Amino acid sequence: MLRILLILLMLAPVARAAEPRTFRLDYYHTGNAKQELYALDKVVVEPTAWPGNPYRPLDTSNLGDYQFEVQDAASGKPLYSRGFCSIYREWVTTDEAKNATRTFHESLRFPAPQKAVRVVVRERDAKNDWKEAWSVAVDPKNMFIDPSVPDSPGELITFEKNGQPAEKVDLLILGDGYTAGELPKFVTDAKRLVGALFDTPPFRDRRKDFNVWGLCPPARESGISRPSTGVHKASPLGCTYDAFGSERYVLTFDNRAFRRVASFAPYDAAVILVNGNTYGGGGIFNLYTTTAAGSLWAPYIFVHEFGHHFAGLADEYYTSPVAYNPPATKIEPWEPNATALLDPTRPKWKDLMTTGTPIPTPWRKDEYDRLSRDFQKRRAQLRKDNRPEAEMDALFLEEKRMLEPRLKAEKYAGKVGAFEGAAYASKGFFRPEINCIMFTRTDAFCAVCRRAIDRAIDRQTGKP
C-alpha cells in the first residue's frame, strides 16, 4: 500500500509555486526644463497577483526613456527591471516647461519581494546614455506598505482567456465616460477594437499569446472632457482631449484613478477606451493607450497607439503638428523603427533590408509633403470652425484615397530601406518603409515594426 501511495505521489502534477503579490510604488515626479525631482508617495499591495512572466524578470530590450530596476538591498543583485516612458518626459519637452513647474503622479509595478530591496530609476541623458536619477528603499515588512483594497470598479469582464496570466500577455481594456446604462456599448466597442488588433499581423498570428480583460467603472454622465470646446466632465479615469494643447491628444493625468481601477485585473498592457466620437487617442510606452471608441478611425487609432505602448514604436509621421520640441542635438532614437542614420553603412535594421535598396532610400518626398501639409491646413481650419466630426472623417478619407496610392506606386514600396521623414522630423530622421501604420492611416505594419511587436510578445511569454 505504501509503495502504491509513493507511486501516486510521484505521478501527481507538481503544484505551481505560489504567485507573488503585486507591489506598486507610487511617486511624484516634479520639474521643468531645468530641474527634476522625485519623491515617494507610498507603496501599495494591489488586489491581484503578479501577472508578469516569471522566466524573464529582467528587461534587456533597452527601450524607453526610463528604466527601473529592483535590486536586492544586501547584494545589489538585480531582481526585476523594465523600460518605460512617462507623461512627465513628454511634458518637459513642451514650451510650457520652459516657464512653469509641474508635478505628475507616476507608478512602478513589480512582483512583491521577499526581503528588503532598493528600487533604482534611470533616465536617458542628452546622448541617450543611462544615468541614475533616483532610488528608494522598499522593505516588505514596513508597516506603512498599504494592502487595503479600494472600492471595486465593477465586474471583471473576460473577453479572451488563453492561459494563466504569467504565461500570456494580459491586455486590459478600460472604459472611461461610459454610464452604467452604456456598459453594453463598452463591451461592443471593446470587442470590435480588439478584433481589429487581432486582424492585424503580427497580432493575428499571436492571438493565443494574449488574455484580454475588461473593466468599466460607471460614469455619472456620458463622455469625457474636451476643454477646447468648453466641455469638462468628471469621468472615472479623468481622460481628456487637448493634452498639451493638441486637440487630438487624449490622456488621463489622474494616475491614481487609473491605477486604482486597473489594480482589479491582471495586466501587462492597458488600453483606455473613451466614450466619444471625436478623433483622438494617445499611447505611451509601458503606461497606457487611449482611443476614442466612437470615431470612424477608432480601429486604426487603437492599433497605432498600441504599437507605441506595447512595443515602443515611434511615430513615423512628421507633417502633423505636435506639442513637443525637437532635441537640441541629433542622436540615434531608442525606438526600433526610427533612425538618425548616423552611419549610413550600418542602419539599425540592416538585416531586414532588401538587397540593392539604396540608403538613404529615394522617394517623392516633396510631392507628399506638399499634399500632406495642405490636408493639415484644412484639418486645422475644420477644428477652428468647430465643424461636425463627419466633415473631419470625410477629410481623412479624402487624404487616404489620395496619398496611399501614391505611396504604393513608389519604386521602393514594400522594401525595407531608410526613407527620410520620421519621428516628427522632416529632415535627418528615417523610417524603415515607405508606408506603415505608424506613418499613415494605412492597415499594415512594416517589417521592422512587426519584428519589434513579435519581440515584445516574446518578452512577456517566452521561457528560458
Sequence and secondary structure as in RCSB ss.txt:
>XXXX:A:sequence
MLRILLILLMLAPVARAAEPRTFRLDYYHTGNAKQELYALDKVVVEPTAWPGNPYRPLDTSNLGDYQFEVQDAAS
GKPLYSRGFCSIYREWVTTDEAKNATRTFHESLRFPAPQKAVRVVVRERDAKNDWKEAWSVAVDPKNMFIDPSVP
DSPGELITFEKNGQPAEKVDLLILGDGYTAGELPKFVTDAKRLVGALFDTPPFRDRRKDFNVWGLCPPARESGIS
RPSTGVHKASPLGCTYDAFGSERYVLTFDNRAFRRVASFAPYDAAVILVNGNTYGGGGIFNLYTTTAAGSLWAPY
IFVHEFGHHFAGLADEYYTSPVAYNPPATKIEPWEPNATALLDPTRPKWKDLMTTGTPIPTPWRKDEYDRLSRDF
QKRRAQLRKDNRPEAEMDALFLEEKRMLEPRLKAEKYAGKVGAFEGAAYASKGFFRPEINCIMFTRTDAFCAVCR
RAIDRAIDRQTGKP
>XXXX:A:secstr
 HHHHHHHHHHS        EEEEEEEEEEE SS EEEEEEEEEEEEEE  S TT  S  S  SSEEEEEEETTT
  EEEEEEE  HHHHHTTSGGGGT  EEEEEEEEEE  SS EEEEEEEE TTS EEEEEEEEE TT TT B    
   S  EEEE  S GGGSEEEEEEEES BGGGHHHHHHHHHHHHHHHHTSTTGGGGGGGEEEEEE   BSSSS B
BGGGTB    TT EES GGG TTB EE  HHHHHHHHTTS  SEEEEEES  SS EEEETTTEEEEETTSTTHHH
HHHHHHHHHHH       SS  S    SS    SSTT B  SSTTS TTGGG  TT  SS    HHHHHHHHHHH
HHHHHHHHHTT  HHHHHHHHHHHHHHHHHHHHTSTTTTS   EEEETTEEEEEEESSS  TTTSS S   HHHH
HHHHHHHHHHH   
